[in-house]
Amino acid sequence: MNDMSRLAAPSAAFLDGLRELLGPKGAQDPEPEDPRLSEPRDRWRGSAAMIVRPASTEETAEVVRRCAEAGVAITPYSGGTGLVGGQLRPETPGGAPGLLLSTDRMNRVRLSAPEDDAVVVEAGVTLSGAQEAAEKAGRLFPLSIASEGTARIGGVLSTNAGGLAVLRYGMARDLVLGVEAVLPDGSIHHGLKLLRKNNTGYDLRHLLIGAEGTLGVITAAALRLYPRPAEWATAFCAVPSPDAALELLHLVRERMGETVSAFELIHKTGIDFLAEHVPDARHPLDPVPEWSVLTEAASGAGSEMQARLEAALEAGFEAGLIEDAAVAQSEAQRAAFWQVRESIPEANRKVGAVSNHDVSAPMSKVADFIRAAGPAIEAAAPGTRINCFGHLGDGNLHYNVYPAPGRPKEDYDNLRPEIKRIVHDLIDAHGGSFSAEHGIGRLKVGELARYGDPAKLAAMRAIKAALDPRGIMNPGALFG
Ligand SMILES: Cc1cc2nc3c(=O)[nH]c(=O)nc-3n(C[C@H](O)[C@H](O)[C@H](O)COP(=O)(O)OP(=O)(O)OC[C@H]3O[C@@H](n4cnc5c(N)ncnc54)[C@H](O)[C@@H]3O)c2cc1C
C-alpha cells in the first residue's frame, strides 16, 4: 500500500469541519506528550493531525465518509494496550498525517439479553466493563487478559485477543455473535443479530475481527455469554518436563472434560524474576520446580470440582507426570495462585527483555520447540536467560529472552534481530505461528511477509483493495 500516493494531509478547512461536527469533546488537538500517542512498552510514538472521539456510530460514519472522500488516513484506537503498534501511526518523512479515532466515548451497554446469553456493548466499553455487564445479566463473559481494565471491546476484537481461558471458551473471535462497523467508505454494517446460526454468505464479522483496524471501525458487538461457574478447583503442579505437562493436560481433560479452563506452563526463570521484583507473588511449592503447571477447572453447583481435580492429580502422580502439587483450599489461595501467573509480565518488564516472542505451535510440538530453541539462543547470545511461560492448552508460549545477570539489555541490541530470527524460524519449522495472540500491527509486518502463506497474503491485499481502495484505514498496519 503506497501511503504517500493515495493519502492526503487534512486541510485546515477539513479539520475545522470535524470540529464543527464533533464539538470540543469530540475533536482534540493532540498534546505533545499525549498518552494516546504512546504504547505500553514505550518503544515509539504515534502522530496525529487530530484526535477524534465520535460519540455514536453515526458520527463515526460521517468522519470516515469525509476521510474517504478527502483521502485522509484513520488509525482506530481503543484502549491503546496493543503490543504490536497497530494503534499508533508514527510520523513518516513525506507521509500524510492522519486522524487517530478513539472509541472511548462510545461506551454504552446497549442491550442485556440473558435469555439469549448475549450482551450488546459499544466498542469503547472496556473488557472488564463487558465482563461486569455479563455478571449483571447473571452470566459470564469469559475473555480475560491482564490489560482488561484498559483494553476496550473495539481493540479486543480487532486484535482477536486470547488470554487465560481460550482452552475452554476460545479466542475473541469465538465469543462474538455479531458486529456493527463503519466500513472504509463510511457505510454502516448492521451485523448485531443475536444469532448462533446465520449462513448467509461471507461473514463480515470474521473479516473485521483480527483486521487490526485495516478494514473499518468496529462500533459495537454482540457478545456470547456462558453460565457462571459456581465451583472452582485450582492447582499448582510440579511437572518433570513440558512433555509430561502435555500428557497431564490430556489426562486431566479426559477426566474433567470441558470443565478445564486453564492450563498454564511456567518455567522457574519467571518465578526467580518474581522473587526479585514482585516478592508478594509467591509460588506455593517449595522448592520451586524447574517446570510447573497452573490448572483450573470450573463448573456449576454440586459438580464436585475440588474432589474431581484431586482425583485427576492423584492419577497424574501415579503416572509419574506430577512430582509435587498444591490445590487451593480457599478463594484467597486461588487468588494467590493466579497472582503468581498474572504477575510474571510485570516482573518481566522490570527485568527488561532483550527480545519478546508470542509464538504458538501444535501442542504436540511445543516441547520439541523448547528443546531446540534453548541451545540455539545460547549459541547466539551466550549467558542470556529465557523465560518461557504460556497457555500450554493453546500451544501458545511467551518465549522471552533476557540479558545475562548484571548486564543491561542494550548490550544485546545488535543481537536482537538474530534472536528473533532464530525463534521465528524454529517456530515456523515446528508448524507454528510467529504471532499467537498479539497480531501483526506495525511490529511484525516483516515477519508476516516472510512467513505468511503467499496465497493468503494475496487474498488479504485483494480484500483490502476492494473495501478500502484509497488505503485510508490504518495505513502501515498489517501490510507495511
Ligand atoms: C499487560 C498486558 C497484558 C496483555 N495480555 C494479553 C493477553 O493475554 N492476550 C492478548 O491477546 N493480548 C494481550 N495484550 C495485548 C492487548 O491488551 C490486546 O491486544 C487488546 O486486545 C488490545 O485492546 P485495546 O483496546 O487496547 O486496542 P488498541 O491497542 O487501542 O488497538 C489495537 C488494534 O486494534 C485496532 N482497533 C482499536 N479499536 C478499533 C476499532 N474500534 N475498530 C477497528 N480497529 C480497532 C487498532 O488500530 C490497533 O490496530 C496485553 C497487553 C498488555 C499491556
The ligand as an SDF file (V2000), in Angstrom:
LIG
                    3D

 53 58  0  0  0  0  0  0  0  0999 V2000
   -0.2200   -6.0090   30.3940 C   0  0  0  0  0  0  0  0  0  0  0  0
   -0.7770   -6.5000   29.0820 C   0  0  0  0  0  0  0  0  0  0  0  0
   -1.2440   -7.8040   29.0000 C   0  0  0  0  0  0  0  0  0  0  0  0
   -1.7730   -8.2820   27.8040 C   0  0  0  0  0  0  0  0  0  0  0  0
   -2.2290   -9.5790   27.7560 N   0  0  0  0  0  0  0  0  0  0  0  0
   -2.7470  -10.0450   26.6140 C   0  0  0  0  0  0  0  0  0  0  0  0
   -3.2180  -11.4020   26.5390 C   0  0  0  0  0  0  0  0  0  0  0  0
   -3.1440  -12.1810   27.4770 O   0  0  0  0  0  0  0  0  0  0  0  0
   -3.7530  -11.8080   25.3700 N   0  0  0  0  0  0  0  0  0  0  0  0
   -3.8500  -10.9810   24.2910 C   0  0  0  0  0  0  0  0  0  0  0  0
   -4.3590  -11.4150   23.2550 O   0  0  0  0  0  0  0  0  0  0  0  0
   -3.3860   -9.7120   24.3260 N   0  0  0  0  0  0  0  0  0  0  0  0
   -2.8450   -9.2250   25.4510 C   0  0  0  0  0  0  0  0  0  0  0  0
   -2.3630   -7.9350   25.4940 N   0  0  0  0  0  0  0  0  0  0  0  0
   -2.4200   -7.0820   24.2920 C   0  0  0  0  0  0  0  0  0  0  0  0
   -3.6390   -6.1230   24.2470 C   0  0  0  0  0  0  0  0  0  0  0  0
   -4.1360   -5.8560   25.5190 O   0  0  0  0  0  0  0  0  0  0  0  0
   -4.7180   -6.7220   23.4010 C   0  0  0  0  0  0  0  0  0  0  0  0
   -4.2710   -6.8360   22.0910 O   0  0  0  0  0  0  0  0  0  0  0  0
   -6.0380   -5.9190   23.4170 C   0  0  0  0  0  0  0  0  0  0  0  0
   -6.9950   -6.7080   22.7780 O   0  0  0  0  0  0  0  0  0  0  0  0
   -5.9520   -4.5740   22.7080 C   0  0  0  0  0  0  0  0  0  0  0  0
   -7.1120   -3.8220   23.0050 O   0  0  0  0  0  0  0  0  0  0  0  0
   -7.0750   -2.2260   23.0240 P   0  0  0  0  0  0  0  0  0  0  0  0
   -8.4550   -1.7550   23.2610 O   0  0  0  0  0  0  0  0  0  0  0  0
   -6.0400   -1.7250   23.9420 O   0  0  0  0  0  0  0  0  0  0  0  0
   -6.6750   -1.9420   21.5000 O   0  0  0  0  0  0  0  0  0  0  0  0
   -5.7170   -0.8390   20.9120 P   0  0  0  0  0  0  0  0  0  0  0  0
   -4.3430   -1.0310   21.4260 O   0  0  0  0  0  0  0  0  0  0  0  0
   -6.2950    0.5030   21.0450 O   0  0  0  0  0  0  0  0  0  0  0  0
   -5.7580   -1.2460   19.3620 O   0  0  0  0  0  0  0  0  0  0  0  0
   -5.2800   -2.4820   18.9190 C   0  0  0  0  0  0  0  0  0  0  0  0
   -5.5190   -2.6210   17.4170 C   0  0  0  0  0  0  0  0  0  0  0  0
   -6.9140   -2.6330   17.1350 O   0  0  0  0  0  0  0  0  0  0  0  0
   -7.2590   -1.5220   16.2740 C   0  0  0  0  0  0  0  0  0  0  0  0
   -8.5300   -1.0070   16.7900 N   0  0  0  0  0  0  0  0  0  0  0  0
   -8.7750   -0.4800   18.0140 C   0  0  0  0  0  0  0  0  0  0  0  0
  -10.0700   -0.1810   18.1390 N   0  0  0  0  0  0  0  0  0  0  0  0
  -10.6630   -0.4990   16.9690 C   0  0  0  0  0  0  0  0  0  0  0  0
  -11.9920   -0.4130   16.4850 C   0  0  0  0  0  0  0  0  0  0  0  0
  -12.9970    0.0520   17.2380 N   0  0  0  0  0  0  0  0  0  0  0  0
  -12.2400   -0.8240   15.2340 N   0  0  0  0  0  0  0  0  0  0  0  0
  -11.2540   -1.2930   14.4290 C   0  0  0  0  0  0  0  0  0  0  0  0
   -9.9720   -1.4040   14.8410 N   0  0  0  0  0  0  0  0  0  0  0  0
   -9.6860   -1.0200   16.0990 C   0  0  0  0  0  0  0  0  0  0  0  0
   -6.1110   -0.5380   16.4070 C   0  0  0  0  0  0  0  0  0  0  0  0
   -5.9930    0.2660   15.2500 O   0  0  0  0  0  0  0  0  0  0  0  0
   -4.9410   -1.4810   16.5950 C   0  0  0  0  0  0  0  0  0  0  0  0
   -4.5230   -1.9830   15.3590 O   0  0  0  0  0  0  0  0  0  0  0  0
   -1.8180   -7.4350   26.6670 C   0  0  0  0  0  0  0  0  0  0  0  0
   -1.3440   -6.1160   26.7570 C   0  0  0  0  0  0  0  0  0  0  0  0
   -0.8300   -5.6550   27.9470 C   0  0  0  0  0  0  0  0  0  0  0  0
   -0.3330   -4.2340   28.0110 C   0  0  0  0  0  0  0  0  0  0  0  0
  1  2  1  0
  2  3  1  0
  2 52  2  0
  3  4  2  0
  4  5  1  0
  4 50  1  0
  5  6  2  0
  6  7  1  0
  6 13  1  0
  7  8  2  0
  7  9  1  0
  9 10  1  0
 10 11  2  0
 10 12  1  0
 12 13  2  0
 13 14  1  0
 14 15  1  0
 14 50  1  0
 15 16  1  0
 16 17  1  0
 16 18  1  0
 18 19  1  0
 18 20  1  0
 20 21  1  0
 20 22  1  0
 22 23  1  0
 23 24  1  0
 24 25  2  0
 24 26  1  0
 24 27  1  0
 27 28  1  0
 28 29  2  0
 28 30  1  0
 28 31  1  0
 31 32  1  0
 32 33  1  0
 33 34  1  0
 33 48  1  0
 34 35  1  0
 35 36  1  0
 35 46  1  0
 36 37  1  0
 36 45  1  0
 37 38  2  0
 38 39  1  0
 39 40  1  0
 39 45  2  0
 40 41  1  0
 40 42  2  0
 42 43  1  0
 43 44  2  0
 44 45  1  0
 46 47  1  0
 46 48  1  0
 48 49  1  0
 50 51  2  0
 51 52  1  0
 52 53  1  0
M  END
$$$$
